[in-house]
Structures are given as structure tokens and as C-alpha cells.
């Protein structure tokens, strides 16, 4: 009958009375973790945005620069030049561009005069695109640094809370040991010795693991 009375007196694990017995452990512990609002816009592809805003002249300049800066253009132009020279010097009886090939030189000069500005337009557009990408990278890095700072603040707050909980647990442990020593001093002394030995073994294991990691 007494056992049933004691069982009914003990609060269950999920009852409110059971939680009230441990509320004093967390008195003074602040769990207000810092919050960070992710308000940055969605990540966009700068290359796609820049390509969508190209004008017709910029597209033509890019295609001309891409074509003239390839081995295909060099090979085709070399073949045309070779055929031009052989035809006007050896094959044709009435060459349309006799030696010293003034017409060929004029064509090369005209090609260079128009190709240089077109290539420069393409390079200017690419430089503007590079500046846009650099600005996008700067904003991403700034946002990443801000988020990292908030994460570090959150971790620092967690360290403070953990230290507060540990101090509370140590105080409760000392209180329990004090009351236990008043009830059974010999058992309290043995329990204290066991705790010291266990703590010493844990410290030795951690020291040995750190030495092994340092040697490896």
C-alpha cells in the first residue's frame, strides 16, 4: 500500500510537476538567439542577362570578332591569298592584279581598317560585361560576409548559453553532493573518488588522442 502511495506521489516524466523540478536549472539562462532575415534577391546569371540585352550591332561585332579570331578564318584567307598570287603571277595570261599585286594590298588594308573597329567594339562590350560580373561578385561576397558574421554571432551566443547551463549543473552537483554527504558521508567520499578517477581517465584519453593526431 505504501509503495502505491509513493508511486502516485512521484510525478511522471511528461507531467508539468516533473518539469517544474528542473526549471531552476535554467533560471537566468537567456535563449534569445539572434535572428537573421535573408532578404537578398534570387541569384541571377549575369551572362544570360547581358546576352539578352545585346543590340544587333553588338551581336554582329561579336560574330565578326569570333570568326576573325579563329583558325578557320586564317586557313580560308591563306588559301585565297595563295590562289590569288599564283593566278596573277603564273597562270593567267591577262592577270586582273599584276605584280606587285596592288589590288591585294588594297583589300588587306581595307579589311584591317574595318576589322580593327569591329574587334574593339566587341572588346568594349566584353569589358562592360566583365565589370558587371565583378559588381555581381562584390555583392555576393558582401552578402556572404554578412551572413557569416551572423552565424558567428549565433555560435558565440550558443557558447554563452552552454557555459551558463554547465555552471548551473555544477552548482546543482555540489548541492546534491552536500546533501548526500550529510546522509551518507562514506558513500559520498567514494562517489567523489570515482568521479575524480573517471575525470582523470577522460583527460588522459583526450591527451593521448591529441598526441596521436599531432604525430600523424
SULHUSUL-V903616 format. One record per backbone hydrogen bond with DSSP energy under -0.5 kcal/mol. CO is the residue of the C=O (numbers start at 1). NH is the residue of the N-H. Records with the same first field share a line. If there is no record, write none. Layout:
CO = NH, NH
This chain:
1 = 5
2 = 6
3 = 7
4 = 8
5 = 9
6 = 10
12 = 15
15 = 19
16 = 20
17 = 21
19 = 22
20 = 23
22 = 25
23 = 26
24 = 27
26 = 29
28 = 30
29 = 31
31 = 33
36 = 38
37 = 39
44 = 46
45 = 49
46 = 50
47 = 51
48 = 52
49 = 53
51 = 54
55 = 59
56 = 60
57 = 61
58 = 62
59 = 63
60 = 64
61 = 65
62 = 66
63 = 67
64 = 68
65 = 69
67 = 70, 73
70 = 74
71 = 75
72 = 76
73 = 77
74 = 78
75 = 79
76 = 80
77 = 81
78 = 82
79 = 83
80 = 84
81 = 85
82 = 86
83 = 87
84 = 88
85 = 89
86 = 90, 91
87 = 92
98 = 101, 102
101 = 105
102 = 106
103 = 107
104 = 108
105 = 109
106 = 110
107 = 111
108 = 112
109 = 113
110 = 114
111 = 115
112 = 116
113 = 117
114 = 118
115 = 119
116 = 120
117 = 121
118 = 122
119 = 123
120 = 124
121 = 125
122 = 126
123 = 127
124 = 128
125 = 129
126 = 130
127 = 131
128 = 132
129 = 133
130 = 134
131 = 135
132 = 136
133 = 137
134 = 138
135 = 139
136 = 140
137 = 141
138 = 142
139 = 143
140 = 144
141 = 145
142 = 146
143 = 147
144 = 148
145 = 149
146 = 150
147 = 151
148 = 152
149 = 153
150 = 154
151 = 155
152 = 156
153 = 157
154 = 158
155 = 159
156 = 160
157 = 161
158 = 162
159 = 163
160 = 164
161 = 165
162 = 166
163 = 167
164 = 168
165 = 169
166 = 170
167 = 171
168 = 172
169 = 173
170 = 174
171 = 175
172 = 176
173 = 177
174 = 178
175 = 179
176 = 180
177 = 181
178 = 182
179 = 183
180 = 184
184 = 188
185 = 189
186 = 190
187 = 191
188 = 192
189 = 193
190 = 194
191 = 195
192 = 196
193 = 197
194 = 198
195 = 199
196 = 200
197 = 201
198 = 202
199 = 203
200 = 204
201 = 205
202 = 206
203 = 207
204 = 208
205 = 209
206 = 210
207 = 211
208 = 212
209 = 213
210 = 214
211 = 215
212 = 216
